[in-house]
Amino acid sequence: MNHLQSIKPMLKEWIVKGGLGAICTILVWTYTDVPALLLSFVQTLSLPILSKLLIGTGLLFLLAICVIILLGILLRNKLHPNFGLLWDNKGNPYCPSCEKLLTDYDVYAQPEDEYHNLFPGFKCIGCNKILFIKDANSPLPIDWREAKKRLNKK
C-alpha cells in the first residue's frame, strides 16, 4: 500500500479541521478590533435590542457548537473487528490496540511458532506489535489480499 492510499481516509478530516481552524482564527482576529467599535454603537442601543442581540448571539454560538459536534460524529472513522484486526469501510486494516492505520505489511515469525516459520502480517507503527490476519477456521494467518476479498464479499 503506498503512502497516498494510507493518507486518503484521513484527508477529509484534515480539510474540515483545517477549515474550522482557519474560520476560528479569522473570527478571533477580527474580534480583537470589534470591541472598540461596538462600544460606541452599543451605548446608543436600547435594553430590549441589546437583550435580543445577546440571545441571538447565544443561539448562534450553540448552533456552531452543534455543527462542530455533528461534524466530529460524521467524520469519525468507523472501525469494525474482523480477522483479529479492525477494518474501516474501505477495507484498510487498523491496530486493535491503538487504532492506528497498519501499513508495514511484511512476513514475520509468530512468537508461539517453535519452527520460526514466516507468515504475512503487519507491524503497527504506533505500538510496535506484530499482528497477523487470523481466520477462525484456520490456525495459520491468512494473506492480506485474501482477507480483503472476504471482507468485500460480506
C-alpha positions in Angstrom: 0.0 0.0 0.0 1.5 3.3 -1.0 1.6 6.4 1.2 -1.1 8.2 -0.7 -3.7 5.5 -0.1 -2.8 5.5 3.6 -3.5 9.2 3.8 -6.8 9.3 1.8 -9.0 8.1 4.7 -7.8 11.0 6.9 -7.7 13.7 4.2 -11.4 14.8 4.5 -11.0 15.1 8.3 -7.8 17.2 7.9 -9.5 19.5 5.5 -12.5 20.0 7.8 -10.3 20.6 10.8 -8.1 23.0 8.9 -11.1 24.9 7.6 -12.6 25.2 11.1 -9.3 26.3 12.5 -9.0 29.0 9.8 -12.5 30.2 10.5 -11.9 30.4 14.2 -8.6 32.2 13.6 -10.3 34.8 11.4 -13.1 35.3 14.0 -10.6 35.8 16.8 -8.5 38.1 14.7 -11.5 40.3 13.7 -13.0 40.2 17.2 -9.9 42.0 18.6 -10.8 45.2 16.7 -14.6 44.9 17.2 -15.0 45.8 20.9 -13.7 49.3 20.5 -16.1 49.9 17.5 -19.0 48.2 19.2 -18.7 50.1 22.5 -19.9 53.3 21.0 -22.6 51.5 18.9 -23.9 49.5 21.9 -24.3 52.7 24.1 -26.8 54.1 21.6 -29.0 50.9 21.6 -31.9 50.3 24.0 -32.1 47.5 26.5 -34.6 45.3 24.5 -32.5 45.5 21.4 -29.4 44.6 23.4 -31.1 41.6 25.0 -32.3 40.4 21.6 -28.7 40.7 20.3 -27.4 38.8 23.2 -29.9 36.0 22.8 -29.3 35.8 19.1 -25.5 35.6 19.6 -26.0 32.9 22.2 -28.2 30.9 19.9 -25.7 31.2 17.0 -22.9 30.0 19.4 -25.0 27.0 20.4 -25.7 26.3 16.7 -21.9 26.4 15.9 -21.2 24.0 18.8 -23.8 21.6 17.5 -22.4 21.7 14.0 -18.9 21.0 15.3 -20.1 18.1 17.3 -22.1 16.8 14.3 -19.1 17.0 12.0 -17.0 15.2 14.6 -19.5 12.4 14.7 -19.9 12.2 10.9 -16.2 12.2 10.2 -15.2 9.7 12.8 -13.7 6.6 11.2 -16.0 3.7 12.0 -14.0 0.6 12.6 -15.3 -3.0 12.9 -13.4 -6.1 14.1 -12.7 -9.0 11.7 -9.8 -11.5 11.3 -8.3 -10.2 14.6 -7.9 -6.7 13.3 -10.0 -3.6 13.0 -11.2 -2.6 9.5 -12.7 0.6 8.1 -15.4 0.7 5.4 -12.8 0.8 2.6 -11.0 -2.4 3.7 -8.0 -0.7 5.4 -6.7 -2.6 8.5 -6.1 -0.8 11.8 -4.4 -2.0 15.0 -6.9 -3.3 17.6 -4.8 -1.8 20.5 -4.1 1.8 19.4 -6.4 2.1 16.3 -3.6 3.3 14.0 -3.6 2.5 10.3 -1.5 -0.6 9.6 0.9 0.0 6.7 4.0 -2.1 7.4 3.0 -5.3 5.7 5.7 -8.0 5.5 6.5 -11.5 6.6 7.1 -12.1 10.4 7.7 -15.1 12.6 4.9 -15.9 15.1 6.2 -16.0 18.7 4.4 -19.2 19.5 5.8 -21.0 16.4 8.7 -23.2 17.5 9.9 -23.6 13.9 10.1 -19.8 13.3 8.1 -20.0 10.1 7.4 -16.7 8.4 3.8 -15.6 7.9 2.4 -12.4 6.3 1.4 -9.8 8.8 1.5 -6.1 9.9 3.8 -4.3 12.3 2.0 -1.4 14.0 3.9 1.8 13.9 2.0 3.1 17.0 2.6 0.3 19.5 5.2 -1.9 17.6 3.1 -5.0 17.9 3.2 -7.6 15.1 -0.3 -8.5 14.0 -1.4 -11.4 11.9 -4.7 -11.7 10.0 -6.3 -14.8 11.6 -9.2 -16.7 10.3 -11.4 -18.6 12.7 -11.3 -21.7 10.6 -7.5 -22.0 10.3 -4.7 -21.8 12.8 -2.4 -20.2 10.3 -2.6 -16.5 9.4 -4.1 -15.6 6.0 -2.8 -13.2 3.4 -4.0 -9.6 3.4 -5.4 -9.8 -0.2 -7.4 -12.9 0.8 -8.8 -11.1 3.9 -9.8 -8.1 1.7 -11.6 -10.4 -0.8 -13.5 -11.9 2.1 -14.4 -8.5 3.6 -15.7 -7.3 0.2 -18.0 -10.4 -0.1 -19.7 -9.5 3.2 
